[in-house]
Amino acid sequence: MIDVNRYGSMQIGLASPERILEWSYGEVTKPETINYRSLKPEPDGLFCERIFGPSKDFECHCGRYKKIRYQGMVCEKCGVEITTKSVRRERMGHIKLATPVVHIWYLKGIPCRIGMVLDVSPKSLEEVVYFISNIVLDPGNTPHLSKCEVLDEKTARMKFAAITRDILTKLDPESSEYAGTEMMIEKMENIKEPFEFIAYASYISRHTGAKFGTGAEAIKQLLSEVDIQAEYDKIEAELKETVGKKNQRRQKLLKRLDVIDSFLKSNNKPEHMVLDVVPVIPPDLRPMLQLDGGRFATSDLNDLYRRVITRNTRLQKLIDINAPSVILMNEKRMLQESVDALIDNGRRGKAVTGAGGRALKSLSSALKGKQGRFRLNLLGKRVDYSGRSVIAVGPDLKMYQAGIPREMAVSLLRPFIAAELIKQEVATSHKQADRMISRYDEKVLDVLEVIIKEHPVLLNRAPTLHRLGIQAFEPKLVDGKAIRLHPLVCGGFNADFDGDQMAVHVPLSEEAKAEARILMLASNNILGPKDGRTIVTPSQDMVLGNFYITMEYDKAVYEHKAQELRENGEELEAEKYDLFAESEGKIFATYDQVILAYETGKVDLHNRIAVRIGGLNKMYFDESDYDKYLITTVGKLIFNSIMPSKLPYLNEPTKENLKDTPRKYIVEPGTDVKTLISESPLIKPFIKKNFGMIIDEVFNRFRTTETSIMLDKLKDLGFKMSTKAAFTISLFDITPFDKKREYFKDVEAKIDEIKRMYDNGYLTNEERYNYVIGLWDGVKNRVQSELTEQRKQDPYNPLVMISDSGARGSASHFTQLSGMRGLMANTSGKPIEIPVKSCFREGLTVSEYFISTHGTRKGNTDTALKTAESGYLTRRLVDVSHDVIIREEDCGVDHGFIVKDLGDEAATMVKLVDRVVGRFSVKDIIDPNDGSIIVKAGDLITAFAAKKIEQAGIKEVEVRSLFTCECANGVCQKCYGTNLATGMVVNIGEAVGTMAAQSIGEPGTQLTMRTFHTGGVAGSDITQGLPRVEELFEARNPKKEAVISNINGKVVSIKEESGMYEIVVANDLDSFTYNPVFGSKLLVKVGEEVETGQKLTEGSINPKNLLEVAGPVAVQNYILKEVNKIYKSQSLDISDKHIEVIVHQMLRKILVIETGDTDLVYGTKVSNYEFMRANKAALLAGKRPAVGRQVLLGITKAALETESFLSAASFQETTKVLADAAIKGKRDFLSGLKENAIVGKLIPAGTGLKNFGIEETVEDEETEDEDFDFSFHDEIF
């Protein structure tokens, strides 16, 4: 087996026939697989044990040698080596072909590589390979032929006739040959006569020395005669003569140059694109299984190999008996087709089918797609030590705990339990231990309790959209069969308890356990990586309980409740509320006294009281305040007891209170507290938004540990208090809104009037429709606002409290419950003009029910489509950015990216303050008011400093950015700034590319799928939501493209003629005329100043045009702004950093326009770093540097053009990528995540990067020559 950790890179190349024979352990000559009587492999067949190794461990074919003691011997009788059967997964065989065969990847690929080398069109080449046409191998001394010229029947007739005429002039007119030649010319020119190519060709060859050939044999000969260096020089010379960007000849020459250059640099030989020997992959990679009933299931590859062997054997026999050339040609063509089918079935012509007309899976199919080798087996491995079950809520768990069912834990940790049982001498052997575990012996459960403490587990919920989709927990054994999950971690997993399932994985090694505990523990995952905000905000019952505990009641509320209870004859309860009413304004010395009074029923949770500050156990207060009193409620005291003691006392739901406890609630001793309280208004309780702010504040001040402890307490208190509150809801809590009927009458009268005007022709149908929709919308808004007022009159209604607290429900829900449902959308998203007048309290009529089903069905369909679309976008984003890893501390770049408020004149989407937090400044940031330095150059801009920048009125800041990072491979710490998932400066080794892709893709499912129809003259569609994000990242030409200015200047004139405009923009040096498409809406006026890249008409800018006109900075700003706009429209926040990572990857290539004196190839795309390196070397040597221009690639194209061929091949177009990489002799330096996962190495990120670095320095010199020259046994031949 190959030890992958010894290698630093992997190379791919074209396999020569000699290399294939080196791999091979013998020639497969028979098409048979196994003997159906003995079920043993047939000798020399596709499963031959002599070639591929024994099918049973240490046992030869004839049975002469059995057992391990004969290991390494070769049986004299059957020739099988005595070894393990695992060699049948590694050993290859070969088929020696009777005639060469062209590799279909290089014949039918785009571009056709063989055609590029020989300068022959793909169509003509195909005709030669399949024996339809012939090719000139050597033109001899005739001027009518040229080397590599393809001759079909029509061309051959003309050419041969002309050549024969030339021959005729040299012959003696009296000779018999002269007459015969004349007759031959006549036959050639008579199209009714059959054209005997072979006879004519041999005659011409005899006289002119010309040679002709057909099939792969001829192609191989021509390829072996190509002088690569001479061809390269010839193309370069031709290129200098051709000019013009769109010159077709030039385009073709550039493609040829690329292919020729590949052969030149890789030392591959072009003739190796034609096969003399076909490798036979190991038999265990194309198995044969016996089914019930004596039948066999076999891999399709065996059928395809069988066809090749049968045809090859038949051809060899025909050659041996000297069969006629027509028969031989037909047989050779069939052999070519059978090898084509083996390598890539269906690439040319009709696919070879098996039973039932199903196309057989070829070697290429085994690599391609979701079920191919790359994506199924190399990137998606199945793991041991895992289980899955339904999740249920675990309200008693701590944040770092997960409840694992006992049965599951026993199965997952079986080997560890067995080892411990033997260690404790409870069991004497593994067999006994195993039996004890199977019968759930008491000792087993005791051992399990001990073992489980040392074993963190990983929980994963599919789909894993971001890094929080898999988190580590300390297992806690629970009864039942469901996994128990902490309610606060549901946000990260996007889980709920309606039947969701989760998978459990056990990290085995000490390193894996340490990583799980330190890096992945759920209690450390408090921030969401997409925006750096807390993702563990309490919800539902927890919010309701904490809302309830922070509510305040005044004396009047208690008296009212007491009166209600008396009216219902509940005197005892009424007295309790009388007591609570009297308790308002009571003064307590300590927190414990308050709790005692509460528990003995002397005060209520919502009573406003005063407590001596010294008795609060709050370290936040100053000692001078200890004898003063704090006015608060019992509930708020309990609520504050769970907060860190250094946090201000939280008495009101304001931002100010988070910074400091308001002094108005602190009173001097001797104050008349009762009067003060009775005159003070009630403070609003804390709602969901406030809890988010509190968690943020606690995290910023005290970091992870303190926050997770507080969150657990907040969760426990929430559940406890929502139970105490005992909220119930019924139909009577939804008060009916009867006034709506009057509103309906008014609107219907107006609609009748509108209809009359429409019937009389005063209104168009569209105007009528818009009026009707406007009227009904107005009614709904009026009902909604009146219902909101109605809700305010009844603040203690349980439904209203649930909604007000932010636990569940919104104003719109109340409108639908007790007002009206309003207008419903149809399938295209347009409102239906018949409204649903009923509310849910009354129930809908049949017609109303059907009206409301339209939009709902459309919504469900959209969701299903959106999920797949969003997943595919995430996959492409990951593929393009997975190799963006933090590689070094500082790349040393001296300039940055200028950041200002993001948005337009109408509205600011993202403020400057939010954009600069967590970035490093390029220059000193100076306060313009007093000249003081807010942030020094090279320092991190903290939230506090960002606030000062905002207060100082600074409008733009130059920060270090990924756009300007000059790190050779990946990005540096300084250009990235803080890691949003931790709130700290990003660590070296952090996989920020993958994090960026996940952060953009994860909220993708919440974006709309629609293209909104705007109506109007042109009826243009504005692409929004997910399709727009895709359009931007794929750098596609937008549907409705805006016209942009090519220069800085002034709009000189605008002319209009029948809906078409002509805009002229000019400056002192230049003038440009623009003709927007019909129906375009102008954004500029005559005399207006415009900048380069500014929109002149409405629509979306084409980013490629913008790059050409205004340069990369304009494109970076544009994509950043547009992507932000889409997510903001759905109230989703994504940090600029993530978008920057992707745009950085889209702009990482430069097109070489002039090579100068560098080793770069004209017309090729190279990475920014490679371009800079080549130019730096040229300038240091005093030579001419190369000239290039930046290109913008869409994410799919950028992913395919990555330096790593393994990463590109596992993404899309596998065969094309591998074929191209093989010709170029590409070397993959395994720098990204995917390529390392594929070869089975640790990924070079996080803890893996450190090992990677150490390994490289230690082994660099030794492994110089030992780079993995891996020519893909079963892929490239």
Secondary structure, DSSP 8 states (H G I E B T S, - for coil): ---GGG-S-EE-----HHHHHHHEEEE------B-TTT--B-TTSTT-HHHH--SBTTB-SSSS-BSGGGTT-B-TTT--B-S-GGGGGT-EEEEEEEEEEE-HHHHHSSS-HHHHHHT--HHHHHHHHTTSSEEEEE-TT-TT--TT-EE-HHHHHHHHHHHHHHHHHHS-TTSHHHHHHHHHHHHHH-TTS---HHHHHHHHHHHH--EEE-HHHHHHHHHHH--HHHHHHHHHHHHHH---TT-HHHHHHHHHHHHHHHHHHH---GGGGEEEEEEE--GGGS-EEE-GGG-EEE-HHHHHHHHHHHHHHHHHHHHHTT--HHHHHHHHHHHHHHHHHHHHTTSSSS--B-GGG-B---TTTTTSSTTSIIIIIISS---SSEEEEEEEE-TT--TTEEEEEHHHHHHHTHHHHHHHHHHTTS-SSHHHHHHHHHTT-HHHHHHHHHHHTT--EEEE-SS--SGGGEEEEEEEEESSSSEEE-GGGHHHHT--TTT-EEEEE---SHHHHHHHHHHSBGGG--B-TTTS-BS----THHHHHHHHHT----HHHHHHHHHHHHHTT-HHHHHHHHHHHHTTT-EESSHHHHHHHHHTTSS-TT-EEEEEGGGS--TTS-GGGTTSEEEEEHHHHHHHHTS-TTS----SSSHHHHHS--GGGEE-TT--HHHHHHHS-------HHHHHHHHHHHHHHHHHHHHHHHHHHHHHHHHHHHHHHT----GGGS---TTHHHHHHHHHHHHHHHHHHHHTTSS-HHHHHHHHHHHHHHHHHHHHHHHHHHHHT-TT-HHHHHHHTTSS--HHHHIIIII--B--B-TTS-B-SS-B---TTT---HHHHHHHHHHHHHHHHHHHHHHHHHHHHHHHHHHHHTT--EEES----S--EEEE-EE-SS-EEE-HHHHHTT-BBSS-EE-TTT--EEE-TT-B--HHHHHHHHHTT--EEEE--TTT---SSSEEHHHH-B-TTTSSB--TT--HHHHHHHHHHGGGGGS---EEE--TTT--EEE-HHHHHHHHHTT---SSB--B-SSSEEEEEEEEETTEEEEEEE-SS-EEEE---TT--B---TT-EE-TT-BSBSSB--HHHHHHHH-HHHHHHHHHHHHHHHHHHTT----HHHHHHHHHHHT-EEEEEE-TTSS--TT-EEEHHHHHHHHHHHHHTT----EEEEE---HHHHHHTSS-HHHHHTTS-HHHHHHHHHHHT-EE---SHHHHHHHT---SSTHHHHHHHHHHHHHTTGGGGG-EE---TTT--
